[in-house]
Amino acid sequence: MKKLLLASAATMIAAGAGYAQDSETLNVGVILGFTGPIESLTPGMAASAELALTQVNDSGAFEGYTLAPVRADSTCTDSAAATAAGERLVTSDNVVAIMGADCSGVTGAVLANVAVPNGVVMVSPSATSPALSQAEDNGLFFRTSPSDARQGEILADVLEEKGIESVAVTYTNSDYGKGLSDAFAANFDGEITINTSHEDGKGDYSAEIGALASAGGDVLVVLGYVDQGGKGIMQAAIDTGAFDTFLLGDGMYGQSLVDTFGADIDGSIGIVPWSEGEGTEAFNALASEAGIEPSGAYTRESYDAAALIALALAAGEPTREGVKANLMAVANAPGEPILPGELGKAIEILKSGGDIDYVGATNVELIGAGEAAGSYRYYTITDGDFETVEIR
């Protein structure tokens, strides 16, 4: 945790070096699981979000204001810790909005216990549980990744396209895991031999694999976390020979997966929220220049989440109420399409009374109650690396 705080402070000092001396600082919360089961993903997510805020500051277009990221650790899994971290952001740091949280359970906790009582908008890049679509949010919750209701459909589709008719399913015992498991089961027409949860943080998953192997199935569906139980389940399956082919949900996508297993999981398949097009290419170039790996999971969504907050602040009163009032308007048509790197241009258009349509890195389109339409990368693991099959 000490390293996290030092890194956060260093980030803010670096970001603040170019701030105008007479400007008012607006704090923006960045709450992600810097510790916990997705900790290998969050550095890139945070850096991408902070890149968007830095670009606004560097443009000079948001006259009289500078945006300062304030990091907090959601842990991904500990709702009490995430709530406490969110409270500090809102009360001590007086953030105008929150980029995050990440995992669905802690996101719901921060939303209910912190954001709603204090009127603070949250824009999550990665909280995908379908249950969040029905959350009592007072119009304060948005996300830039699509709901797992759709992910469940696509997971089922890719199996059926490959002619796989029998699977075993294991999911992390969380809102995210249960929601995705339910969505998959509702859409898969084949046989699910067993559908059971696993706990994160265990050193030995031999009992779980024993039950899964006894039930059988052509493929093991793993709906877990890449740095926790999901990886442990896969390791036990490989060690025992119970399964050698896996279908992986979005929480299992990460470089650490192929670094660990390499060619041992060749032939496995998975999906993760993804995008392509002019906006994605623009982000990839900007991220690479900033030293961020652009292909990291949820880096694009994190950039877009922070960019939407910044543009909503600039579109009206730069307050918590202003973010809520303007976020949907800057995200969607009508208006001038805005790509990554064009945030200063977008603010100039808004200042002149014009409209913008933020396209961003992920072809942002918010539907319903702040839901993202989104698209997915369907990939296979070949020669120990991720290989794109298609974007759908």
Steps between C-alpha positions, in 0.01 A plus 500: 500500500791735577628452146151575365478826693846607392418417137175694522676800647765488230233483233324806638824697532592419143153583373495820700828631369331673208198635688427867471577676827168688516273209408255317724579133547220250448578158648386194308499168683671200338392197703630167374630172641865591540515199730301180458406262220543739205798698627701427184234679292444815702828689441416529130139587575598778741767636268252512212242689705763744622622548142158640406507746791855607416401565138221730615740690726767524232252631243428810710142493372338450841589853604517568871504133599742211523407137550691299760468122528477358851554126523330262741516123535174309448675163562251364242343267757475664844185713500568648843850611399372638170224692675750650744726598211206657319401693811849648522482607137166674553555655843875556541591554134170661395502334159254628240457152347645150518664302219428147619458281677611188318357171626123481518447421868714784631358734238148429624611558858664835426200603291244421770697614804698795367406628155121509533487659848746769389379558143828394339512354147689173452620389157632145517722364224454137598211428741292278274247324725148508353370575852648849476252577223222490761690675779331793673751755376304829468652541154855499639642173362648454155737250344710486187507120473193298402293300749571131554149430378649540154827329585304191603338491158831525316670236717218261418514592131871427458463158659209410279686621191786265590259210548568463873194354667612414853681722752579532868479850648685657791452861604645727765268533799412865443233716339705501182550124488144407588352750256717385211440134581124555500517690171705224337272223629193683372645509148686169460287232337744217571557301818645666809624206705569712808477873576679578824678788670858520626652723764793728425815497710540124545833325459350169388214446257529122471161441666327739258668338201407156632131593497524663157687203351250252645216687333687501169468720194692571182612843621538667839336844506695725740321818606751627752788740553831482321714558809301290744274196517440476127870452437522257793217292358674484163831402660334214690322384184825491304696335782245219534420467130133558576457761224734644241261729313326798657239761414596821680286793607626856488643491853750239385655714227846631582865463407565319828281212376713416198818580691400228747363230272640570153431225250347277770167669431526516122159449342320674784268784406352805667346841460572843646345844435688647205470741214648592166487795265635853479448575868673183612794569272530853636501370857756231419740762367449736795531222757816362344655846497414534870658163585165321551437157348193576286385139473460460876156401624275800565763761418281649226191491717690676780616779270144547378354499851733780612452692175122494542534640852729778379272596213190493720677737741585736215152488347333693783558572865822323607331333796367161599157610382647620170657162428169324555311749283736490202664161474245331272490807275875507435511122450245469223385659174421755377822691483854512367666156532787511750790255497773437759742791504226748399376587848621859479321538168184356657510752784542788255190381313304479825614849605374641172157347555547204268428131554741209508465124455782334691610196297815437698710187499205258522243656267308623803123484479309512827162334487225463754601605850862574416570157352769461234416324176856374457665224302719198583824346383460129438847348525675167505827417674752391240871434559462634851353835402167669430387492137191692387233302320262792453340803665128456556 
